[in-house]
Amino acid sequence: RLNADNARFLLLAVLIVLYMLCGAAVFSAIELPTEREAKERWEERLENFTRRHNLSRAELRHFLREYEEASVAGIRVDDIRPRWDFTGAFYFVGTVVSTIGFGMTTPATVGGKIFLIFYGLIGCAGTILFFNLFLERLITVIAYVMKSCHERQLRRKGVLPHNGRRGSGTSEVDSLVGWKPSVYYVMLILCVASLIISCCASAMYTPIEGWSYFDSLYFCFVAFSTIGFGDLVSSQNIKYESQGLYRFGNFVFILMGVCCIYSLFNVISIVIKQSINWILKKLACKCCHRCQRRLFHSRRNVVMPGNVRSRRNISIETDVVNESDTDGRRLSGEMISMKDFLASNKVSLAIMQKQLSETANGYPRQMSSNSKQNGFSGGVGALAIMNNRLAETSVDR
């Protein structure tokens, strides 16, 4: 089990590195020409300015460095609201505890930086706990709604009685006891919810902030995903129309967007985990196909002529194939008899009989062996919540 987890971890690390390399290549190819053109235009303007005003390049660069320091402190050419009044400070701590971190406001004093370390340590931990609790309740609501829709479909098909009681033992009704929504349906629902919130928020930001609709959608993803570049930041002007209502709407949209995108990221992480398990399974099948095929034929499809097992009362604990008694029979090619097959698979049959009995009696299902083996030891934190609330639908189903 430990080796399997290590293999998944290494494969995930390799895939992330490859993903980052591909992303770096794409962004470099897209953005580098624009950066070079902007640098050439800036150098040309700088040269014209120094020639027109009879300034040296060194003096002008020194002045621009001072402006950069003032910009870091929150000073801009255009009039904007004070960064460290109460509303500005509240906006700042919201970006801290939500881990967005736009970067347009940062503490400049030593005391502020020290306080930020301890404040962010507790605030980020508490906010992550809030996101996990929100995720648990959101998945519970989605599971309840989807289970109700599933029951309604069963009633329409006539499988489930309209009074809600269980029928006479059909497989659909038996499986309804431990039914859980598929992770793919939950991912689709969260994608739609995140898209709706982003579109509504963009419709608010576009006329108020003066951004294009595409820039507003870009800001929504950067903010909701807690990436927080800081190139576009909402609620930074001194005055807005209906300022109080706009700031409240901005707070609500960011809170809802972060919660939905956080939940969506955790669902996508489960899909990625299943994809990694599928890749490892395919690699193992290709590497060990011949060995497994030989082993399967030698142990399952042939038995030895010779001594036939005469014991009738075989316990589950002692029911193992005696290799020393069967070594001579394995070379004959005789097909295995039903008696030997049942004897060699008695443990599996007993476990299957127990599972069928529990399912028929409606006992709550425990985590299946597939779900236990289909992930990084069940996951921790938000990933564990998703594994417990959702059905671990395999990729190869």
C-alpha positions in Angstrom: 0.0 0.0 0.0 2.9 2.4 0.8 4.5 1.6 -2.5 1.3 2.4 -4.3 0.9 5.7 -2.5 4.5 6.6 -3.3 4.0 5.7 -7.0 0.9 8.0 -7.1 2.8 10.8 -5.4 5.7 10.6 -7.7 3.5 10.4 -10.8 1.5 13.4 -9.6 4.7 15.4 -9.0 6.0 14.5 -12.5 2.7 15.5 -14.1 2.6 18.8 -12.1 6.2 19.6 -13.3 5.3 18.8 -16.9 2.1 20.8 -16.6 4.1 23.8 -15.3 6.7 23.5 -18.1 4.0 23.4 -20.7 2.3 26.4 -19.1 5.5 28.3 -19.0 6.2 27.6 -22.7 2.7 28.7 -23.7 2.7 31.9 -21.6 6.3 32.8 -22.7 5.3 32.4 -26.4 2.2 34.5 -25.9 3.4 37.3 -23.6 7.1 37.7 -24.3 6.7 39.5 -27.7 4.2 42.0 -26.1 6.7 42.6 -23.3 9.5 43.3 -25.7 7.4 45.7 -27.7 6.3 47.6 -24.5 9.9 47.8 -23.4 11.0 49.2 -26.7 8.3 51.8 -26.6 9.2 52.8 -23.1 12.9 53.2 -23.9 11.9 55.4 -26.9 9.7 57.6 -24.7 12.4 57.8 -22.0 14.9 58.9 -24.6 12.6 61.5 -26.0 11.7 62.8 -22.6 15.4 63.2 -21.5 16.3 65.0 -24.7 13.3 67.3 -24.6 13.8 68.4 -21.0 17.6 68.2 -21.0 17.8 65.6 -18.3 20.3 62.8 -17.8 19.1 59.2 -17.9 20.6 58.6 -14.4 18.6 61.4 -12.8 15.4 60.3 -14.5 15.8 56.7 -13.5 16.4 57.8 -9.9 13.2 59.7 -9.9 11.3 56.8 -11.3 12.7 54.5 -8.6 11.3 56.9 -6.0 7.9 56.8 -7.7 8.0 53.0 -7.6 8.6 53.2 -3.8 5.7 55.6 -3.4 3.5 53.2 -5.5 4.3 50.3 -3.2 3.2 52.5 -0.3 -0.2 53.1 -2.0 0.4 56.4 -3.7 -1.0 56.7 -7.2 -1.1 59.5 -9.8 -4.9 59.4 -9.9 -7.0 60.0 -6.8 -7.9 56.8 -5.1 -9.3 56.1 -1.7 -6.9 55.9 1.3 -5.5 52.4 1.5 -5.3 52.2 5.3 -8.6 53.8 6.4 -10.9 51.4 8.2 -12.7 50.2 5.0 -9.5 49.8 3.2 -7.9 47.9 6.1 -11.0 45.7 6.3 -10.7 44.9 2.6 -7.0 44.1 3.2 -7.6 41.7 6.0 -10.3 40.0 3.8 -7.7 39.4 1.1 -5.3 38.0 3.8 -7.6 35.5 5.5 -9.1 34.3 2.2 -5.5 33.8 0.9 -6.3 36.0 -2.1 -3.5 38.5 -1.5 -4.0 41.0 -4.3 -0.8 42.9 -3.3 -2.1 46.4 -3.9 -1.9 47.0 -0.2 1.0 45.7 1.9 2.2 46.7 5.4 5.2 49.0 5.3 6.1 49.1 9.0 8.0 46.4 10.9 5.1 46.2 13.4 2.6 45.7 10.7 4.6 42.9 9.1 5.1 41.1 12.4 1.4 41.4 13.3 0.5 40.2 9.8 2.5 36.9 10.4 0.5 36.0 13.5 -2.8 37.4 12.2 -2.6 35.5 8.9 -1.6 32.3 10.7 -4.8 32.2 12.7 -7.0 33.9 10.1 -6.0 31.6 7.2 -6.4 28.5 9.3 -9.9 29.6 10.5 -11.0 30.5 7.0 -9.8 27.1 5.6 -11.8 25.5 8.3 -14.8 27.5 7.3 -14.3 26.5 3.6 -14.2 22.8 4.7 -17.4 23.1 6.7 -19.1 25.0 3.8 -17.9 22.2 1.5 -19.4 19.5 3.7 -22.8 21.2 3.9 -22.8 22.0 0.2 -22.1 18.4 -0.7 -24.8 17.3 1.7 -27.3 19.5 0.0 -26.3 18.4 -3.5 -26.4 14.7 -2.4 -29.9 15.2 -0.9 -31.3 16.9 -4.0 -29.7 14.3 -6.4 -31.0 11.4 -4.2 -34.5 12.9 -4.3 -34.3 13.1 -8.1 -33.0 9.5 -8.2 -35.9 8.3 -6.1 -38.3 10.1 -8.3 -36.9 8.4 -11.4 -37.2 5.0 -9.7 -40.9 5.8 -8.9 -41.6 6.8 -12.5 -40.1 3.5 -13.6 -42.3 1.6 -11.1 -39.3 0.2 -9.3 -39.9 2.1 -6.1 -43.4 2.3 -4.6 -45.0 5.8 -4.4 -45.4 5.5 -0.6 -41.6 5.6 -0.3 -41.3 2.0 1.2 -38.9 -0.4 -0.3 -40.0 -2.9 -2.8 -39.7 -6.7 -2.9 -35.9 -6.9 -3.3 -35.0 -5.3 -6.6 -31.4 -4.3 -7.1 -32.3 -0.6 -7.6 -34.1 -0.3 -4.3 -31.4 -2.2 -2.5 -28.7 0.1 -3.8 -30.7 3.2 -2.9 -29.9 2.7 0.8 -26.2 3.6 0.4 -26.6 5.6 -2.8 -24.2 8.6 -3.3 -24.0 11.1 -6.1 -21.3 10.6 -8.7 -18.3 12.9 -8.5 -18.8 13.9 -12.1 -22.3 15.2 -11.6 -21.2 17.2 -8.6 -18.3 18.7 -10.6 -20.8 19.7 -13.3 -23.1 21.3 -10.8 -20.3 23.2 -9.2 -19.0 24.3 -12.6 -22.4 25.7 -13.5 -22.8 27.5 -10.1 -19.3 29.0 -10.4 -20.0 30.2 -13.9 -23.3 31.8 -12.9 -21.7 33.6 -10.0 -18.9 34.8 -12.2 -21.2 36.1 -14.9 -23.4 37.9 -12.4 -20.4 39.5 -10.7 -18.9 40.5 -14.1 -22.2 42.2 -15.0 -21.8 44.3 -11.8 -18.1 45.1 -12.2 -18.3 46.1 -15.9 -20.3 49.3 -15.6 -19.1 50.3 -12.1 -15.4 49.7 -12.5 -15.3 50.6 -16.2 -13.7 47.2 -17.2 -14.6 45.2 -20.2 -16.7 42.1 -19.6 -13.8 39.8 -20.4 -11.6 41.7 -17.9 -14.3 41.3 -15.3 -14.5 37.6 -15.9 -10.7 37.4 -15.7 -10.8 39.3 -12.4 -13.5 36.9 -11.0 -11.4 33.8 -11.7 -8.3 35.4 -10.3 -10.1 36.5 -7.2 -12.3 33.5 -6.6 -9.5 31.1 -7.1 -7.4 33.0 -4.5 -4.6 33.6 -7.1 -4.9 37.3 -6.6 -2.5 38.9 -9.1 -3.5 42.4 -8.2 -3.5 43.8 -11.7 -7.3 44.3 -11.4 -8.7 45.1 -8.0 -12.3 46.0 -7.3 -13.6 48.8 -5.0 -10.5 51.0 -5.2 -11.9 54.3 -6.3 -12.8 57.1 -3.9 -16.5 57.2 -4.9 -19.0 55.0 -6.5 -22.7 55.3 -7.2 -24.5 53.5 -4.4 -21.2 52.9 -2.8 -22.4 51.0 0.3 -24.6 48.6 -1.8 -21.7 48.1 -4.2 -19.2 47.2 -1.5 -21.7 44.8 0.1 -22.4 43.1 -3.3 -18.6 42.9 -3.9 -18.1 41.2 -0.5 -21.0 38.7 -1.1 -19.8 37.8 -4.7 -16.2 37.3 -3.6 -17.3 35.1 -0.6 -19.7 33.0 -2.7 -17.2 32.7 -5.6 -14.3 31.7 -3.3 -16.5 29.0 -1.6 -17.7 27.6 -4.9 -14.3 27.6 -6.6 -12.7 26.0 -3.5 -15.3 23.2 -3.6 -14.8 22.8 -7.4 -11.1 22.5 -7.0 -11.5 19.7 -4.4 -13.9 17.8 -6.8 -11.4 18.2 -9.7 -8.6 16.9 -7.4 -10.6 13.7 -6.9 -11.0 13.4 -10.7 -7.2 13.9 -11.1 -6.6 11.3 -8.4 -8.7 8.8 -10.3 -7.0 9.6 -13.5 -3.6 8.9 -11.9 -4.9 5.6 -10.6 -6.1 4.7 -14.1 -2.7 5.6 -15.6 -0.9 3.5 -13.0 -3.3 0.6 -13.6 -2.7 0.8 -17.3 1.1 1.0 -16.9 1.0 -2.0 -14.5 -1.1 -4.0 -17.0 1.3 -3.3 -19.8 4.4 -4.1 -17.8 3.1 -7.2 -16.1 0.6 -8.5 -18.7 2.6 -11.6 -19.7 3.6 -12.5 -16.1 0.0 -12.2 -14.9 -1.3 -14.2 -17.8 1.1 -17.0 -17.1 0.3 -16.9 -13.4 -3.4 -16.9 -14.1 -3.3 -19.9 -16.4 -1.0 -21.8 -14.0 -3.1 -21.2 -10.9 -6.7 -21.0 -12.2 -7.1 -22.9 -15.4 -5.1 -26.1 -14.8 -5.0 -28.6 -12.0 -2.8 -31.7 -11.5 -4.0 -35.2 -12.0 -3.4 -37.2 -8.9 -4.5 -36.7 -5.4 -8.0 -35.2 -5.2 -8.8 -33.4 -2.0 -11.0 -35.6 0.1 -11.8 -33.2 2.9 -15.4 -32.0 2.9 -15.5 -29.8 5.9 -13.0 -27.1 5.0 -12.9 -24.0 7.2 -12.4 -20.5 5.9 -9.2 -20.1 7.9 -7.6 -23.3 6.7 -9.0 -23.3 3.1 -5.8 -22.7 1.1 -4.5 -24.6 -1.8 -1.7 -26.9 -0.8 1.1 -26.0 -3.2 3.2 -29.1 -2.3 0.4 -31.5 -3.1 -0.4 -29.8 -6.4 3.0 -29.1 -7.9 2.9 -32.3 -9.9 -0.6 -31.8 -11.2 0.0 -28.3 -12.7 1.7 -29.5 -15.7 -1.1 -31.6 -17.1 -3.3 -29.0 -18.6 -6.5 -30.6 -17.2 -9.3 -28.1 -16.7 -10.2 -27.3 -13.1 -13.2 -29.0 -11.7 -16.1 -27.1 -10.1 -15.3 -28.7 -6.8 -11.7 -27.6 -6.8 -12.8 -24.1 -8.0 -15.2 -23.7 -5.2 -12.8 -25.0 -2.6 -10.0 -22.7 -3.7 -12.3 -19.7 -3.7 -14.3 -20.4 -0.6 -13.0 -17.3 1.2 -14.1 -15.0 -1.7 -17.5 -16.7 -1.9 -18.0 -16.3 1.9 -17.2 -12.6 1.7 -19.5 -12.1 -1.3 -22.3 -13.9 0.5 -21.9 -11.7 3.5 -22.0 -8.5 1.3 -25.1 -9.7 -0.6 -26.8 -10.5 2.7 -26.0 -7.0 4.2 -27.2 -5.3 0.9 -30.5 -7.3 0.9 -31.2 -6.4 4.6 -30.5 -2.7 3.9 -27.6 -2.3 6.2 -25.5 0.8 5.7 -22.7 0.2 3.3 -19.1 0.7 4.5 -16.4 2.1 2.3 -15.8 -0.5 -0.4 -12.4 -2.0 -1.1 -12.4 -0.2 -4.4 -12.7 3.2 -2.7 -10.1 2.3 -0.2 -7.7 1.4 -3.0 -8.7 4.1 -5.3 -6.9 7.0 -3.7 -4.1 8.3 -1.6 -5.2 6.5 1.5 -8.5 8.3 1.5 -7.1 11.8 1.5 -7.1 14.4 4.3 -8.9 17.6 4.9 -11.3 18.7 2.1 -10.2 15.7 0.0 -11.4 13.4 2.8 -14.7 15.2 3.0 -15.2 14.7 -0.7 -14.3 11.0 -0.5 -16.7 10.4 2.3 -19.6 12.4 0.7 -19.2 11.3 -2.9 -19.1 8.0 -4.7 -15.6 7.2 -5.9 -16.6 6.7 -9.6 -13.8 5.1 -11.4 -12.5 6.6 -14.6 -12.7 3.3 -16.5 -16.3 2.7 -15.8 
